[in-house]
Amino acid sequence: MPRRIEKLREADPNELHAQQKELTDQIFRLRFQLSTGQAEALKRLREAKKNLARIKTLLRERALLAAARSPEAAAAVRPPKTSAAVQPPETSSVAQQTKAETSK
């Protein structure tokens, strides 16, 4: 595994973005193969997902490093995703009226 990471670390960002797109497409195709029952697709799907995660990690590391070096780049780097509190959907006025009529 360390060889794969080192090989990816040597790649420039454009190469990594191209590989990311290619792996995303490959994962899409492999999911279809898996649904048709091709057993070897499972192993390739797992490997493609791991490679995609490696590439995304390297791209994120580079973005954070660039943000630490310059304040201008810090604005371009988005914060990590956080889970938002799930709120119940608001009911429409029609639904409220219907509910009021049925409770009478």
Summary of the structure (lengths in Angstrom):
residues: 104
radius of gyration: 22.7
end to end distance: 68.3
largest distance: 72.0
contacts: 206
relative contact order: 0.09
helix: 76%
strand: 0%
